[in-house]
Amino acid sequence: MTELDDTDHSILRMLQRDARASMTAIADAVHVSRAGAHARIKRLTDAGIITGYTVRTDPVLLGHHASAYVTLAIEQATWQDVRDRLQAIPEVEHMALVGGDFDVILLVRARDARDLRRIVLEDIQAIPSIRSTRTTLIFEDFSRN
């Protein structure tokens, strides 16, 4: 396991805010050489701590005017099949297997309320091993970064 120091954490926070930050900007911000910043990022990547770089988007500007968290109760032995079938639904943005009152939680982005209804009732609930669903509408999104 890779031990992280304060400089590593600072680099990670900076990359989480802006994955396109230049190596020079990162090095200056955390007070190390450019080569030192590069070596630390390579070590963090090689250790699997940094798993990739991504772009955050505004769902409304992308045409997704209805978003919801959908929780599922499933037949436990069928998790892999349920996961694979949910991954095939393009509107499912995020999925997690969880413990508690339900088994799976999804973040679903849809064009509008009618599209969201179709996704939940026709796509998600059509999976045979899903016992029940509960949909919670998102009125406004907030991102930490």
Protein Blocks (a to p, Z undefined) as FASTA:
>chain_A
ZZddfklmmmmmmmmmommbcfklmmmmnopafklmmmmmmmmmmnomagbdcddddfkl
nopabdcdddddddfklmmmmmmmmmmpmklmbdcddedjbfbdcddddfblmlmmmmmm
mmmmmpmklmbdcddddfbdcdfZZ
